[in-house]
Amino acid sequence: MYTIKEAFYSLQGEGAHAGRPSIFCRFSGCNLWNGKETHRLDSLCRFCDTDFIGTDGQNGGKFRQAESLAKHLDALWPAEQNDKYLVFTGGEPALQLDEVLISEMKTLGYTIAIETNGTKKLPAGIDWICVSPKTVDPLVINQGHELKLVYPQSHLDPRDYIHLAFETFYLQPMDQSHLANNHIAPESNLKQTLKYCLANPKWRLSLQTHKILEID
């Protein structure tokens, strides 16, 4: 059984593939959420701006078989168009994503990407791995294509990750505009991130361009 919060076709807004047409499949649930409340903000990463609870998002639902979910997702891609790209995200997609579903999507011609917090093992067959650390616990996934760190976080230091075996390193300004008690202006976070990237050029700036463009 696969539980999907939402699925949609849009442009990737962040990181190395920003601007790339993509299908996003957001799995419900996150291992960093303690489950005591029904709202996503009851999680270990208090800045979370994603609703990963339930199946009530666009094209959300429960799917018993990988084949049925694969067909559901493939229907979102423009008809008769190639360069198929699919991003599994969450919540934490590693809680549900498996090799069976990956195989089904590969059969349909997709390049598979994942956006994960790096605390769970990943199934084989993923083409692009983006890890976004959220806790001080050691990463289970300590190598991949892209490490994207939301910045600043008082408990996470970019220096603790720069030695890991990732192809690119991104700092992304923390967006707290959705929080009622926001004591740090988003502009301040952006300035801090810019300053850090300029002083430490192995880090690149990642912006949430989908929010700037006001798209999904």
C-alpha positions as CSV (number, residue, x, y, z in Angstrom):
1,M,0.0,0.0,0.0
2,Y,1.3,3.4,-1.0
3,T,-0.2,6.5,0.7
4,I,0.2,9.7,-1.4
5,K,-0.5,13.2,-0.1
6,E,-0.4,14.8,-3.5
7,A,1.0,14.4,-7.0
8,F,1.4,17.1,-9.6
9,Y,3.3,18.2,-12.7
10,S,5.3,21.4,-12.4
11,L,8.8,22.8,-12.5
12,Q,11.5,21.8,-10.0
13,G,12.0,24.9,-8.0
14,E,15.2,24.1,-6.0
15,G,18.7,22.9,-6.3
16,A,20.6,21.5,-9.3
17,H,17.6,20.8,-11.4
18,A,15.7,24.1,-10.8
19,G,13.5,24.9,-13.8
20,R,13.2,21.3,-15.0
21,P,9.7,20.0,-15.8
22,S,9.0,17.3,-13.3
23,I,6.2,15.1,-11.7
24,F,6.3,15.4,-8.0
25,C,4.9,12.5,-5.9
26,R,4.6,13.5,-2.2
27,F,4.3,10.5,0.1
28,S,2.4,10.9,3.3
29,G,4.2,10.7,6.6
30,C,7.6,11.6,8.0
31,N,9.8,9.8,10.5
32,L,10.8,13.1,12.0
33,W,7.1,13.8,12.9
34,N,6.2,12.6,16.4
35,G,2.5,12.1,15.4
36,K,1.0,13.7,18.5
37,E,-0.7,16.4,16.5
38,T,-2.5,16.4,13.1
39,H,-0.4,19.3,11.8
40,R,3.0,19.0,10.1
41,L,4.5,21.7,12.3
42,D,4.5,19.1,15.1
43,S,7.8,17.8,13.8
44,L,11.5,17.9,14.7
45,C,12.1,20.5,12.0
46,R,10.0,23.4,13.1
47,F,10.5,25.3,10.0
48,C,8.8,22.7,7.8
49,D,6.6,24.3,5.2
50,T,5.1,21.1,3.7
51,D,1.8,19.4,4.6
52,F,2.5,15.7,4.5
53,I,-0.4,14.4,6.5
54,G,-3.2,12.4,4.9
55,T,-4.2,11.9,1.3
56,D,-6.3,15.0,0.6
57,G,-4.0,16.9,-1.7
58,Q,-4.3,17.1,-5.4
59,N,-4.2,13.7,-7.0
60,G,-3.6,12.1,-3.6
61,G,-4.9,8.7,-2.5
62,K,-4.0,5.2,-1.5
63,F,-2.7,2.7,-4.0
64,R,-2.4,-1.1,-3.3
65,Q,-0.2,-1.9,-6.2
66,A,2.9,-0.2,-7.7
67,E,1.4,-0.6,-11.2
68,S,-1.7,1.4,-10.3
69,L,0.3,4.2,-8.8
70,A,2.7,4.3,-11.7
71,K,-0.2,4.7,-14.2
72,H,-1.7,7.4,-11.9
73,L,1.6,9.3,-12.0
74,D,2.3,8.8,-15.7
75,A,-1.1,10.3,-16.6
76,L,0.3,13.6,-15.3
77,W,3.1,13.8,-17.9
78,P,2.3,15.6,-21.1
79,A,1.1,13.1,-23.7
80,E,3.7,11.9,-26.2
81,Q,6.5,13.9,-24.6
82,N,9.9,12.3,-23.6
83,D,12.5,13.4,-21.0
84,K,10.3,12.1,-18.2
85,Y,11.4,13.1,-14.8
86,L,9.9,12.1,-11.5
87,V,10.7,13.4,-8.0
88,F,9.7,11.3,-5.0
89,T,9.4,13.6,-1.9
90,G,7.5,13.9,1.3
91,G,7.4,13.9,4.3
92,E,10.0,11.2,4.0
93,P,9.7,9.2,0.8
94,A,12.1,6.5,2.0
95,L,9.4,5.2,4.3
96,Q,7.4,4.0,1.3
97,L,9.4,4.0,-1.9
98,D,10.5,0.6,-3.0
99,E,12.3,-1.1,-5.9
100,V,8.9,-2.4,-7.3
101,L,7.6,1.1,-7.8
102,I,10.9,2.3,-9.1
103,S,10.9,-0.5,-11.7
104,E,7.4,0.4,-12.8
105,M,8.4,4.0,-13.4
106,K,11.6,3.0,-15.2
107,T,9.5,0.8,-17.5
108,L,7.5,3.9,-18.3
109,G,10.7,5.8,-19.2
110,Y,11.2,7.9,-16.1
111,T,14.4,9.2,-14.6
112,I,13.9,8.9,-10.8
113,A,14.9,11.5,-8.2
114,I,14.4,11.5,-4.5
115,E,14.4,14.3,-1.9
116,T,15.2,12.7,1.5
117,N,16.3,13.7,5.0
118,G,19.0,11.0,4.7
119,T,18.0,9.1,7.8
120,K,16.6,6.0,6.1
121,K,18.2,3.5,3.6
122,L,17.1,3.9,0.0
123,P,16.1,1.3,-2.5
124,A,18.2,0.6,-5.6
125,G,17.6,2.3,-8.9
126,I,17.3,6.0,-8.0
127,D,19.0,8.2,-10.5
128,W,19.4,11.4,-8.5
129,I,19.7,11.6,-4.7
130,C,19.2,14.9,-2.9
131,V,19.7,14.8,0.9
132,S,18.5,17.6,3.1
133,P,19.7,17.1,6.7
134,K,17.2,18.0,9.4
135,T,18.6,16.5,12.7
136,V,21.9,16.1,14.4
137,D,21.7,12.3,14.1
138,P,24.3,10.8,11.7
139,L,23.1,10.5,8.1
140,V,22.4,7.0,6.8
141,I,22.7,8.4,3.3
142,N,26.1,10.2,3.3
143,Q,26.8,10.3,-0.4
144,G,24.8,11.2,-3.5
145,H,24.4,13.9,-6.1
146,E,23.2,16.9,-4.1
147,L,23.2,17.9,-0.4
148,K,20.8,20.7,0.3
149,L,20.9,22.3,3.8
150,V,18.3,24.7,5.0
151,Y,20.1,27.7,6.6
152,P,20.5,28.9,9.3
153,Q,19.7,26.1,11.7
154,S,21.2,26.5,15.2
155,H,21.8,22.8,15.6
156,L,23.3,22.1,12.2
157,D,26.6,23.5,11.0
158,P,27.5,23.4,7.2
159,R,31.0,22.5,8.2
160,D,29.8,19.1,9.4
161,Y,28.7,18.1,5.9
162,I,31.2,19.5,3.5
163,H,33.5,16.5,3.7
164,L,30.7,14.1,2.6
165,A,30.7,12.5,-0.9
166,F,28.1,14.6,-2.7
167,E,28.6,16.2,-6.1
168,T,27.2,19.6,-5.2
169,F,26.4,21.4,-1.9
170,Y,23.6,23.9,-1.6
171,L,22.5,26.3,1.2
172,Q,18.9,27.3,1.0
173,P,17.6,30.2,3.1
174,M,15.1,29.1,5.7
175,D,11.6,30.3,4.8
176,Q,9.7,31.1,7.9
177,S,7.1,33.3,6.3
178,H,4.4,30.7,7.1
179,L,5.0,30.8,10.8
180,A,2.9,33.0,13.0
181,N,5.7,33.7,15.5
182,N,8.4,34.5,13.1
183,H,11.3,36.2,14.9
184,I,13.7,36.0,12.1
185,A,12.8,37.8,8.9
186,P,13.2,35.7,5.7
187,E,15.3,38.6,4.3
188,S,17.7,38.1,7.2
189,N,18.0,34.4,6.5
190,L,18.7,35.2,2.8
191,K,21.5,37.6,3.7
192,Q,23.1,35.2,6.1
193,T,23.0,32.5,3.4
194,L,24.5,34.8,0.8
195,K,27.3,35.8,3.2
196,Y,28.1,32.2,4.0
197,C,28.2,31.1,0.4
198,L,30.5,34.0,-0.6
199,A,32.8,33.1,2.3
200,N,32.7,29.4,1.6
201,P,32.4,29.0,-2.2
202,K,32.0,25.2,-2.2
203,W,28.4,26.0,-1.1
204,R,26.0,27.2,-3.8
205,L,22.8,29.2,-3.2
206,S,19.5,27.4,-3.7
207,L,16.3,29.5,-3.9
208,Q,12.8,28.2,-3.8
209,T,11.9,29.6,-7.2
210,H,8.5,27.9,-7.3
211,K,7.5,30.2,-4.5
212,I,8.8,33.2,-6.4
213,L,6.9,32.1,-9.5
214,E,3.8,31.2,-7.4
215,I,3.5,27.7,-8.8
216,D,3.3,24.3,-7.2
